[in-house]
Amino acid sequence: MTDITVPEDLWDTEDEGVIFAWIYSDGAVVEKGKLIAELTVEKAQLELAAPASGRLKILAPAETVVRKGTVIGRIEAI
């Protein structure tokens, strides 16, 4: 199992971000490196790629406010 965390270097400021959208639904099979979610910080839209391949488990739904380092999902090996 691999945690999906908001990278510490995804944006420059200490501001919180918001999960704008998940590209895949909960339970979908995803590939490492593919776009899986979009976050917004200060009106900037940022992309988050899958850290591994497997089945996506969403822990923080769209519109959730997040900080850097927050675990927002997991990828389970299949």
HTML snippet that shows the backbone in 3Dmol.js (N, CA, C, O; Angstrom):
<script src="https://3Dmol.org/build/3Dmol-min.js"></script>
<div id="view" style="width:600px;height:400px;position:relative"></div>
<script>
const pdb = `
ATOM      1  N   MET A   1       0.851  -1.182   0.000  1.00  0.00           N
ATOM      2  CA  MET A   1       0.000   0.000   0.000  1.00  0.00           C
ATOM      3  C   MET A   1       0.893   1.240   0.000  1.00  0.00           C
ATOM      4  O   MET A   1       1.885   1.304   0.726  1.00  0.00           O
ATOM      5  N   THR A   2       0.531   2.212  -0.816  1.00  0.00           N
ATOM      6  CA  THR A   2       1.293   3.454  -0.928  1.00  0.00           C
ATOM      7  C   THR A   2       0.384   4.628  -0.589  1.00  0.00           C
ATOM      8  O   THR A   2      -0.692   4.773  -1.169  1.00  0.00           O
ATOM      9  N   ASP A   3       0.820   5.473   0.357  1.00  0.00           N
ATOM     10  CA  ASP A   3       0.053   6.675   0.688  1.00  0.00           C
ATOM     11  C   ASP A   3       0.195   7.717  -0.410  1.00  0.00           C
ATOM     12  O   ASP A   3       1.262   7.862  -1.007  1.00  0.00           O
ATOM     13  N   ILE A   4      -0.881   8.437  -0.669  1.00  0.00           N
ATOM     14  CA  ILE A   4      -0.847   9.593  -1.566  1.00  0.00           C
ATOM     15  C   ILE A   4      -0.837  10.815  -0.653  1.00  0.00           C
ATOM     16  O   ILE A   4      -1.819  11.094   0.035  1.00  0.00           O
ATOM     17  N   THR A   5       0.273  11.538  -0.650  1.00  0.00           N
ATOM     18  CA  THR A   5       0.390  12.720   0.203  1.00  0.00           C
ATOM     19  C   THR A   5       0.517  13.972  -0.658  1.00  0.00           C
ATOM     20  O   THR A   5       0.952  13.915  -1.808  1.00  0.00           O
ATOM     21  N   VAL A   6       0.133  15.084  -0.085  1.00  0.00           N
ATOM     22  CA  VAL A   6       0.327  16.365  -0.752  1.00  0.00           C
ATOM     23  C   VAL A   6       1.822  16.682  -0.635  1.00  0.00           C
ATOM     24  O   VAL A   6       2.322  16.865   0.474  1.00  0.00           O
ATOM     25  N   PRO A   7       2.540  16.750  -1.758  1.00  0.00           N
ATOM     26  CA  PRO A   7       3.989  16.981  -1.699  1.00  0.00           C
ATOM     27  C   PRO A   7       4.355  18.291  -1.004  1.00  0.00           C
ATOM     28  O   PRO A   7       3.674  19.305  -1.159  1.00  0.00           O
ATOM     29  N   GLU A   8       5.442  18.250  -0.236  1.00  0.00           N
ATOM     30  CA  GLU A   8       5.920  19.438   0.478  1.00  0.00           C
ATOM     31  C   GLU A   8       6.334  20.547  -0.484  1.00  0.00           C
ATOM     32  O   GLU A   8       6.306  21.723  -0.120  1.00  0.00           O
ATOM     33  N   ASP A   9       6.717  20.186  -1.704  1.00  0.00           N
ATOM     34  CA  ASP A   9       7.215  21.177  -2.669  1.00  0.00           C
ATOM     35  C   ASP A   9       6.206  21.491  -3.779  1.00  0.00           C
ATOM     36  O   ASP A   9       6.581  22.034  -4.818  1.00  0.00           O
ATOM     37  N   LEU A  10       4.932  21.153  -3.568  1.00  0.00           N
ATOM     38  CA  LEU A  10       3.941  21.379  -4.624  1.00  0.00           C
ATOM     39  C   LEU A  10       3.661  22.860  -4.842  1.00  0.00           C
ATOM     40  O   LEU A  10       3.371  23.278  -5.963  1.00  0.00           O
ATOM     41  N   TRP A  11       3.745  23.664  -3.770  1.00  0.00           N
ATOM     42  CA  TRP A  11       3.621  25.118  -3.903  1.00  0.00           C
ATOM     43  C   TRP A  11       4.573  25.782  -2.927  1.00  0.00           C
ATOM     44  O   TRP A  11       5.053  25.148  -1.987  1.00  0.00           O
ATOM     45  N   ASP A  12       4.850  27.075  -3.153  1.00  0.00           N
ATOM     46  CA  ASP A  12       5.902  27.777  -2.426  1.00  0.00           C
ATOM     47  C   ASP A  12       5.500  28.306  -1.061  1.00  0.00           C
ATOM     48  O   ASP A  12       6.331  28.357  -0.154  1.00  0.00           O
ATOM     49  N   THR A  13       4.263  28.695  -0.900  1.00  0.00           N
ATOM     50  CA  THR A  13       3.844  29.333   0.346  1.00  0.00           C
ATOM     51  C   THR A  13       3.414  28.300   1.390  1.00  0.00           C
ATOM     52  O   THR A  13       3.356  27.103   1.108  1.00  0.00           O
ATOM     53  N   GLU A  14       3.119  28.773   2.578  1.00  0.00           N
ATOM     54  CA  GLU A  14       2.634  27.899   3.648  1.00  0.00           C
ATOM     55  C   GLU A  14       1.110  27.805   3.660  1.00  0.00           C
ATOM     56  O   GLU A  14       0.523  27.224   4.573  1.00  0.00           O
ATOM     57  N   ASP A  15       0.476  28.379   2.640  1.00  0.00           N
ATOM     58  CA  ASP A  15      -0.980  28.374   2.574  1.00  0.00           C
ATOM     59  C   ASP A  15      -1.533  26.959   2.452  1.00  0.00           C
ATOM     60  O   ASP A  15      -0.836  26.031   2.041  1.00  0.00           O
ATOM     61  N   GLU A  16      -2.803  26.820   2.819  1.00  0.00           N
ATOM     62  CA  GLU A  16      -3.498  25.556   2.625  1.00  0.00           C
ATOM     63  C   GLU A  16      -3.978  25.474   1.185  1.00  0.00           C
ATOM     64  O   GLU A  16      -4.151  26.491   0.513  1.00  0.00           O
ATOM     65  N   GLY A  17      -4.189  24.254   0.723  1.00  0.00           N
ATOM     66  CA  GLY A  17      -4.736  24.037  -0.601  1.00  0.00           C
ATOM     67  C   GLY A  17      -6.090  23.367  -0.479  1.00  0.00           C
ATOM     68  O   GLY A  17      -6.522  23.012   0.618  1.00  0.00           O
ATOM     69  N   VAL A  18      -6.759  23.194  -1.614  1.00  0.00           N
ATOM     70  CA  VAL A  18      -8.054  22.529  -1.650  1.00  0.00           C
ATOM     71  C   VAL A  18      -8.004  21.487  -2.760  1.00  0.00           C
ATOM     72  O   VAL A  18      -7.514  21.753  -3.857  1.00  0.00           O
ATOM     73  N   ILE A  19      -8.519  20.294  -2.457  1.00  0.00           N
ATOM     74  CA  ILE A  19      -8.629  19.286  -3.511  1.00  0.00           C
ATOM     75  C   ILE A  19      -9.738  19.755  -4.445  1.00  0.00           C
ATOM     76  O   ILE A  19     -10.910  19.785  -4.070  1.00  0.00           O
ATOM     77  N   PHE A  20      -9.356  20.116  -5.653  1.00  0.00           N
ATOM     78  CA  PHE A  20     -10.320  20.623  -6.628  1.00  0.00           C
ATOM     79  C   PHE A  20     -11.132  19.465  -7.212  1.00  0.00           C
ATOM     80  O   PHE A  20     -12.358  19.537  -7.297  1.00  0.00           O
ATOM     81  N   ALA A  21     -10.436  18.401  -7.613  1.00  0.00           N
ATOM     82  CA  ALA A  21     -11.124  17.253  -8.217  1.00  0.00           C
ATOM     83  C   ALA A  21     -10.217  16.033  -8.209  1.00  0.00           C
ATOM     84  O   ALA A  21      -8.995  16.142  -8.312  1.00  0.00           O
ATOM     85  N   TRP A  22     -10.841  14.873  -8.085  1.00  0.00           N
ATOM     86  CA  TRP A  22     -10.162  13.602  -8.323  1.00  0.00           C
ATOM     87  C   TRP A  22     -10.466  13.220  -9.763  1.00  0.00           C
ATOM     88  O   TRP A  22     -11.619  13.285 -10.191  1.00  0.00           O
ATOM     89  N   ILE A  23      -9.455  12.827 -10.509  1.00  0.00           N
ATOM     90  CA  ILE A  23      -9.622  12.453 -11.910  1.00  0.00           C
ATOM     91  C   ILE A  23     -10.254  11.061 -12.012  1.00  0.00           C
ATOM     92  O   ILE A  23     -11.030  10.786 -12.928  1.00  0.00           O
ATOM     93  N   TYR A  24      -9.915  10.198 -11.068  1.00  0.00           N
ATOM     94  CA  TYR A  24     -10.455   8.840 -11.023  1.00  0.00           C
ATOM     95  C   TYR A  24     -11.380   8.708  -9.820  1.00  0.00           C
ATOM     96  O   TYR A  24     -11.240   9.439  -8.839  1.00  0.00           O
ATOM     97  N   SER A  25     -12.312   7.789  -9.896  1.00  0.00           N
ATOM     98  CA  SER A  25     -13.216   7.557  -8.768  1.00  0.00           C
ATOM     99  C   SER A  25     -12.592   6.568  -7.789  1.00  0.00           C
ATOM    100  O   SER A  25     -11.651   5.849  -8.124  1.00  0.00           O
ATOM    101  N   ASP A  26     -13.131   6.548  -6.585  1.00  0.00           N
ATOM    102  CA  ASP A  26     -12.671   5.632  -5.555  1.00  0.00           C
ATOM    103  C   ASP A  26     -12.803   4.202  -6.072  1.00  0.00           C
ATOM    104  O   ASP A  26     -13.852   3.823  -6.592  1.00  0.00           O
ATOM    105  N   GLY A  27     -11.743   3.409  -5.930  1.00  0.00           N
ATOM    106  CA  GLY A  27     -11.760   2.020  -6.393  1.00  0.00           C
ATOM    107  C   GLY A  27     -11.217   1.824  -7.795  1.00  0.00           C
ATOM    108  O   GLY A  27     -11.048   0.687  -8.237  1.00  0.00           O
ATOM    109  N   ALA A  28     -10.938   2.917  -8.507  1.00  0.00           N
ATOM    110  CA  ALA A  28     -10.421   2.811  -9.875  1.00  0.00           C
ATOM    111  C   ALA A  28      -8.968   2.334  -9.854  1.00  0.00           C
ATOM    112  O   ALA A  28      -8.241   2.568  -8.888  1.00  0.00           O
ATOM    113  N   VAL A  29      -8.561   1.671 -10.921  1.00  0.00           N
ATOM    114  CA  VAL A  29      -7.174   1.252 -11.070  1.00  0.00           C
ATOM    115  C   VAL A  29      -6.414   2.391 -11.752  1.00  0.00           C
ATOM    116  O   VAL A  29      -6.838   2.893 -12.793  1.00  0.00           O
ATOM    117  N   VAL A  30      -5.283   2.794 -11.154  1.00  0.00           N
ATOM    118  CA  VAL A  30      -4.487   3.905 -11.685  1.00  0.00           C
ATOM    119  C   VAL A  30      -3.064   3.437 -11.978  1.00  0.00           C
ATOM    120  O   VAL A  30      -2.602   2.439 -11.426  1.00  0.00           O
ATOM    121  N   GLU A  31      -2.374   4.170 -12.856  1.00  0.00           N
ATOM    122  CA  GLU A  31      -0.995   3.863 -13.210  1.00  0.00           C
ATOM    123  C   GLU A  31      -0.060   4.898 -12.607  1.00  0.00           C
ATOM    124  O   GLU A  31      -0.382   6.086 -12.561  1.00  0.00           O
ATOM    125  N   LYS A  32       1.090   4.446 -12.148  1.00  0.00           N
ATOM    126  CA  LYS A  32       2.106   5.337 -11.587  1.00  0.00           C
ATOM    127  C   LYS A  32       2.440   6.433 -12.593  1.00  0.00           C
ATOM    128  O   LYS A  32       2.635   6.163 -13.778  1.00  0.00           O
ATOM    129  N   GLY A  33       2.503   7.675 -12.108  1.00  0.00           N
ATOM    130  CA  GLY A  33       2.870   8.816 -12.942  1.00  0.00           C
ATOM    131  C   GLY A  33       1.708   9.495 -13.646  1.00  0.00           C
ATOM    132  O   GLY A  33       1.868  10.591 -14.182  1.00  0.00           O
ATOM    133  N   LYS A  34       0.537   8.859 -13.653  1.00  0.00           N
ATOM    134  CA  LYS A  34      -0.636   9.456 -14.311  1.00  0.00           C
ATOM    135  C   LYS A  34      -1.288  10.475 -13.386  1.00  0.00           C
ATOM    136  O   LYS A  34      -1.230  10.338 -12.164  1.00  0.00           O
ATOM    137  N   LEU A  35      -1.904  11.488 -13.966  1.00  0.00           N
ATOM    138  CA  LEU A  35      -2.626  12.505 -13.209  1.00  0.00           C
ATOM    139  C   LEU A  35      -3.806  11.864 -12.486  1.00  0.00           C
ATOM    140  O   LEU A  35      -4.638  11.208 -13.111  1.00  0.00           O
ATOM    141  N   ILE A  36      -3.878  12.055 -11.160  1.00  0.00           N
ATOM    142  CA  ILE A  36      -4.993  11.483 -10.402  1.00  0.00           C
ATOM    143  C   ILE A  36      -5.844  12.531  -9.696  1.00  0.00           C
ATOM    144  O   ILE A  36      -7.009  12.273  -9.391  1.00  0.00           O
ATOM    145  N   ALA A  37      -5.277  13.718  -9.432  1.00  0.00           N
ATOM    146  CA  ALA A  37      -6.041  14.746  -8.721  1.00  0.00           C
ATOM    147  C   ALA A  37      -5.533  16.124  -9.087  1.00  0.00           C
ATOM    148  O   ALA A  37      -4.393  16.291  -9.521  1.00  0.00           O
ATOM    149  N   GLU A  38      -6.402  17.116  -8.905  1.00  0.00           N
ATOM    150  CA  GLU A  38      -6.037  18.513  -9.093  1.00  0.00           C
ATOM    151  C   GLU A  38      -6.314  19.256  -7.799  1.00  0.00           C
ATOM    152  O   GLU A  38      -7.360  19.073  -7.176  1.00  0.00           O
ATOM    153  N   LEU A  39      -5.369  20.093  -7.401  1.00  0.00           N
ATOM    154  CA  LEU A  39      -5.511  20.904  -6.200  1.00  0.00           C
ATOM    155  C   LEU A  39      -5.434  22.369  -6.596  1.00  0.00           C
ATOM    156  O   LEU A  39      -4.836  22.710  -7.616  1.00  0.00           O
ATOM    157  N   THR A  40      -6.038  23.235  -5.788  1.00  0.00           N
ATOM    158  CA  THR A  40      -5.929  24.665  -6.023  1.00  0.00           C
ATOM    159  C   THR A  40      -5.331  25.335  -4.788  1.00  0.00           C
ATOM    160  O   THR A  40      -5.654  24.998  -3.649  1.00  0.00           O
ATOM    161  N   VAL A  41      -4.452  26.289  -5.057  1.00  0.00           N
ATOM    162  CA  VAL A  41      -3.831  27.099  -4.010  1.00  0.00           C
ATOM    163  C   VAL A  41      -3.773  28.517  -4.543  1.00  0.00           C
ATOM    164  O   VAL A  41      -3.175  28.769  -5.589  1.00  0.00           O
ATOM    165  N   GLU A  42      -4.387  29.436  -3.835  1.00  0.00           N
ATOM    166  CA  GLU A  42      -4.407  30.839  -4.259  1.00  0.00           C
ATOM    167  C   GLU A  42      -4.766  30.986  -5.736  1.00  0.00           C
ATOM    168  O   GLU A  42      -4.082  31.693  -6.476  1.00  0.00           O
ATOM    169  N   LYS A  43      -5.816  30.333  -6.156  1.00  0.00           N
ATOM    170  CA  LYS A  43      -6.343  30.387  -7.521  1.00  0.00           C
ATOM    171  C   LYS A  43      -5.449  29.711  -8.560  1.00  0.00           C
ATOM    172  O   LYS A  43      -5.759  29.751  -9.751  1.00  0.00           O
ATOM    173  N   ALA A  44      -4.354  29.095  -8.137  1.00  0.00           N
ATOM    174  CA  ALA A  44      -3.503  28.333  -9.056  1.00  0.00           C
ATOM    175  C   ALA A  44      -3.939  26.876  -9.009  1.00  0.00           C
ATOM    176  O   ALA A  44      -4.210  26.332  -7.938  1.00  0.00           O
ATOM    177  N   GLN A  45      -4.005  26.252 -10.175  1.00  0.00           N
ATOM    178  CA  GLN A  45      -4.390  24.842 -10.225  1.00  0.00           C
ATOM    179  C   GLN A  45      -3.135  23.993 -10.371  1.00  0.00           C
ATOM    180  O   GLN A  45      -2.309  24.238 -11.250  1.00  0.00           O
ATOM    181  N   LEU A  46      -2.998  23.003  -9.512  1.00  0.00           N
ATOM    182  CA  LEU A  46      -1.815  22.147  -9.477  1.00  0.00           C
ATOM    183  C   LEU A  46      -2.226  20.707  -9.707  1.00  0.00           C
ATOM    184  O   LEU A  46      -3.330  20.303  -9.341  1.00  0.00           O
ATOM    185  N   GLU A  47      -1.328  19.923 -10.320  1.00  0.00           N
ATOM    186  CA  GLU A  47      -1.638  18.536 -10.632  1.00  0.00           C
ATOM    187  C   GLU A  47      -0.880  17.595  -9.710  1.00  0.00           C
ATOM    188  O   GLU A  47       0.257  17.862  -9.321  1.00  0.00           O
ATOM    189  N   LEU A  48      -1.532  16.487  -9.369  1.00  0.00           N
ATOM    190  CA  LEU A  48      -0.929  15.482  -8.510  1.00  0.00           C
ATOM    191  C   LEU A  48      -0.929  14.156  -9.258  1.00  0.00           C
ATOM    192  O   LEU A  48      -1.972  13.700  -9.727  1.00  0.00           O
ATOM    193  N   ALA A  49       0.245  13.540  -9.366  1.00  0.00           N
ATOM    194  CA  ALA A  49       0.382  12.276 -10.099  1.00  0.00           C
ATOM    195  C   ALA A  49       0.385  11.097  -9.128  1.00  0.00           C
ATOM    196  O   ALA A  49       0.736  11.239  -7.957  1.00  0.00           O
ATOM    197  N   ALA A  50      -0.006   9.953  -9.627  1.00  0.00           N
ATOM    198  CA  ALA A  50      -0.027   8.732  -8.819  1.00  0.00           C
ATOM    199  C   ALA A  50       1.407   8.316  -8.466  1.00  0.00           C
ATOM    200  O   ALA A  50       2.258   8.230  -9.351  1.00  0.00           O
ATOM    201  N   PRO A  51       1.684   8.055  -7.173  1.00  0.00           N
ATOM    202  CA  PRO A  51       3.025   7.630  -6.767  1.00  0.00           C
ATOM    203  C   PRO A  51       3.289   6.149  -7.025  1.00  0.00           C
ATOM    204  O   PRO A  51       4.425   5.692  -6.905  1.00  0.00           O
ATOM    205  N   ALA A  52       2.242   5.395  -7.382  1.00  0.00           N
ATOM    206  CA  ALA A  52       2.373   3.960  -7.642  1.00  0.00           C
ATOM    207  C   ALA A  52       1.185   3.520  -8.486  1.00  0.00           C
ATOM    208  O   ALA A  52       0.229   4.275  -8.668  1.00  0.00           O
ATOM    209  N   SER A  53       1.249   2.303  -8.997  1.00  0.00           N
ATOM    210  CA  SER A  53       0.128   1.725  -9.730  1.00  0.00           C
ATOM    211  C   SER A  53      -0.680   0.845  -8.790  1.00  0.00           C
ATOM    212  O   SER A  53      -0.125   0.218  -7.887  1.00  0.00           O
ATOM    213  N   GLY A  54      -1.998   0.798  -9.003  1.00  0.00           N
ATOM    214  CA  GLY A  54      -2.856  -0.050  -8.179  1.00  0.00           C
ATOM    215  C   GLY A  54      -4.254   0.519  -8.074  1.00  0.00           C
ATOM    216  O   GLY A  54      -4.671   1.320  -8.911  1.00  0.00           O
ATOM    217  N   ARG A  55      -4.986   0.102  -7.039  1.00  0.00           N
ATOM    218  CA  ARG A  55      -6.373   0.521  -6.836  1.00  0.00           C
ATOM    219  C   ARG A  55      -6.418   1.747  -5.926  1.00  0.00           C
ATOM    220  O   ARG A  55      -5.858   1.737  -4.830  1.00  0.00           O
ATOM    221  N   LEU A  56      -7.090   2.804  -6.390  1.00  0.00           N
ATOM    222  CA  LEU A  56      -7.165   4.077  -5.677  1.00  0.00           C
ATOM    223  C   LEU A  56      -8.189   4.018  -4.546  1.00  0.00           C
ATOM    224  O   LEU A  56      -9.323   3.583  -4.744  1.00  0.00           O
ATOM    225  N   LYS A  57      -7.775   4.461  -3.361  1.00  0.00           N
ATOM    226  CA  LYS A  57      -8.676   4.612  -2.209  1.00  0.00           C
ATOM    227  C   LYS A  57      -8.613   6.080  -1.811  1.00  0.00           C
ATOM    228  O   LYS A  57      -7.590   6.543  -1.306  1.00  0.00           O
ATOM    229  N   ILE A  58      -9.705   6.820  -2.035  1.00  0.00           N
ATOM    230  CA  ILE A  58      -9.760   8.250  -1.717  1.00  0.00           C
ATOM    231  C   ILE A  58     -10.093   8.430  -0.239  1.00  0.00           C
ATOM    232  O   ILE A  58     -11.111   7.925   0.235  1.00  0.00           O
ATOM    233  N   LEU A  59      -9.240   9.146   0.488  1.00  0.00           N
ATOM    234  CA  LEU A  59      -9.470   9.416   1.909  1.00  0.00           C
ATOM    235  C   LEU A  59      -9.992  10.826   2.153  1.00  0.00           C
ATOM    236  O   LEU A  59     -10.657  11.077   3.158  1.00  0.00           O
ATOM    237  N   ALA A  60      -9.693  11.750   1.234  1.00  0.00           N
ATOM    238  CA  ALA A  60     -10.141  13.145   1.361  1.00  0.00           C
ATOM    239  C   ALA A  60     -10.874  13.514   0.073  1.00  0.00           C
ATOM    240  O   ALA A  60     -10.239  13.655  -0.972  1.00  0.00           O
ATOM    241  N   PRO A  61     -12.188  13.672   0.128  1.00  0.00           N
ATOM    242  CA  PRO A  61     -12.950  13.973  -1.089  1.00  0.00           C
ATOM    243  C   PRO A  61     -12.665  15.374  -1.632  1.00  0.00           C
ATOM    244  O   PRO A  61     -12.039  16.200  -0.968  1.00  0.00           O
ATOM    245  N   ALA A  62     -13.136  15.616  -2.843  1.00  0.00           N
ATOM    246  CA  ALA A  62     -13.015  16.943  -3.447  1.00  0.00           C
ATOM    247  C   ALA A  62     -13.597  17.990  -2.504  1.00  0.00           C
ATOM    248  O   ALA A  62     -14.542  17.720  -1.763  1.00  0.00           O
ATOM    249  N   GLU A  63     -13.027  19.174  -2.543  1.00  0.00           N
ATOM    250  CA  GLU A  63     -13.388  20.328  -1.710  1.00  0.00           C
ATOM    251  C   GLU A  63     -12.782  20.267  -0.300  1.00  0.00           C
ATOM    252  O   GLU A  63     -13.028  21.161   0.510  1.00  0.00           O
ATOM    253  N   THR A  64     -12.000  19.230   0.002  1.00  0.00           N
ATOM    254  CA  THR A  64     -11.331  19.137   1.300  1.00  0.00           C
ATOM    255  C   THR A  64     -10.142  20.093   1.332  1.00  0.00           C
ATOM    256  O   THR A  64      -9.363  20.152   0.381  1.00  0.00           O
ATOM    257  N   VAL A  65     -10.004  20.838   2.424  1.00  0.00           N
ATOM    258  CA  VAL A  65      -8.851  21.722   2.625  1.00  0.00           C
ATOM    259  C   VAL A  65      -7.694  20.870   3.140  1.00  0.00           C
ATOM    260  O   VAL A  65      -7.859  20.090   4.078  1.00  0.00           O
ATOM    261  N   VAL A  66      -6.523  21.023   2.523  1.00  0.00           N
ATOM    262  CA  VAL A  66      -5.367  20.197   2.884  1.00  0.00           C
ATOM    263  C   VAL A  66      -4.113  21.049   3.078  1.00  0.00           C
ATOM    264  O   VAL A  66      -4.005  22.157   2.553  1.00  0.00           O
ATOM    265  N   ARG A  67      -3.185  20.508   3.834  1.00  0.00           N
ATOM    266  CA  ARG A  67      -1.867  21.111   4.015  1.00  0.00           C
ATOM    267  C   ARG A  67      -0.822  20.205   3.379  1.00  0.00           C
ATOM    268  O   ARG A  67      -1.086  19.032   3.116  1.00  0.00           O
ATOM    269  N   LYS A  68       0.349  20.745   3.136  1.00  0.00           N
ATOM    270  CA  LYS A  68       1.446  19.937   2.624  1.00  0.00           C
ATOM    271  C   LYS A  68       1.691  18.775   3.578  1.00  0.00           C
ATOM    272  O   LYS A  68       1.648  18.946   4.796  1.00  0.00           O
ATOM    273  N   GLY A  69       1.945  17.599   3.027  1.00  0.00           N
ATOM    274  CA  GLY A  69       2.223  16.422   3.838  1.00  0.00           C
ATOM    275  C   GLY A  69       0.985  15.630   4.248  1.00  0.00           C
ATOM    276  O   GLY A  69       1.111  14.544   4.814  1.00  0.00           O
ATOM    277  N   THR A  70      -0.207  16.155   3.972  1.00  0.00           N
ATOM    278  CA  THR A  70      -1.447  15.468   4.333  1.00  0.00           C
ATOM    279  C   THR A  70      -1.644  14.224   3.462  1.00  0.00           C
ATOM    280  O   THR A  70      -1.461  14.278   2.246  1.00  0.00           O
ATOM    281  N   VAL A  71      -2.015  13.107   4.088  1.00  0.00           N
ATOM    282  CA  VAL A  71      -2.355  11.895   3.336  1.00  0.00           C
ATOM    283  C   VAL A  71      -3.797  12.056   2.845  1.00  0.00           C
ATOM    284  O   VAL A  71      -4.722  12.186   3.646  1.00  0.00           O
ATOM    285  N   ILE A  72      -3.976  12.046   1.524  1.00  0.00           N
ATOM    286  CA  ILE A  72      -5.319  12.264   0.963  1.00  0.00           C
ATOM    287  C   ILE A  72      -5.889  11.015   0.311  1.00  0.00           C
ATOM    288  O   ILE A  72      -7.060  10.990  -0.069  1.00  0.00           O
ATOM    289  N   GLY A  73      -5.077   9.988   0.179  1.00  0.00           N
ATOM    290  CA  GLY A  73      -5.541   8.752  -0.426  1.00  0.00           C
ATOM    291  C   GLY A  73      -4.480   7.675  -0.304  1.00  0.00           C
ATOM    292  O   GLY A  73      -3.394   7.903   0.229  1.00  0.00           O
ATOM    293  N   ARG A  74      -4.820   6.494  -0.811  1.00  0.00           N
ATOM    294  CA  ARG A  74      -3.875   5.382  -0.810  1.00  0.00           C
ATOM    295  C   ARG A  74      -4.019   4.620  -2.122  1.00  0.00           C
ATOM    296  O   ARG A  74      -5.075   4.626  -2.756  1.00  0.00           O
ATOM    297  N   ILE A  75      -2.944   3.975  -2.504  1.00  0.00           N
ATOM    298  CA  ILE A  75      -3.000   3.085  -3.663  1.00  0.00           C
ATOM    299  C   ILE A  75      -2.648   1.686  -3.159  1.00  0.00           C
ATOM    300  O   ILE A  75      -1.566   1.445  -2.623  1.00  0.00           O
ATOM    301  N   GLU A  76      -3.592   0.783  -3.349  1.00  0.00           N
ATOM    302  CA  GLU A  76      -3.423  -0.593  -2.903  1.00  0.00           C
ATOM    303  C   GLU A  76      -2.974  -1.446  -4.077  1.00  0.00           C
ATOM    304  O   GLU A  76      -3.515  -1.332  -5.176  1.00  0.00           O
ATOM    305  N   ALA A  77      -1.986  -2.300  -3.844  1.00  0.00           N
ATOM    306  CA  ALA A  77      -1.484  -3.197  -4.883  1.00  0.00           C
ATOM    307  C   ALA A  77      -2.590  -4.163  -5.298  1.00  0.00           C
ATOM    308  O   ALA A  77      -3.406  -4.593  -4.483  1.00  0.00           O
ATOM    309  N   ILE A  78      -2.594  -4.488  -6.585  1.00  0.00           N
ATOM    310  CA  ILE A  78      -3.601  -5.449  -7.072  1.00  0.00           C
ATOM    311  C   ILE A  78      -2.910  -6.627  -7.739  1.00  0.00           C
ATOM    312  O   ILE A  78      -3.577  -7.545  -8.216  1.00  0.00           O
TER     313      ILE A  78
END
`;
const viewer = $3Dmol.createViewer("view");
viewer.addModel(pdb, "pdb");
viewer.setStyle({}, {cartoon: {color: "spectrum"}});
viewer.zoomTo();
viewer.render();
</script>
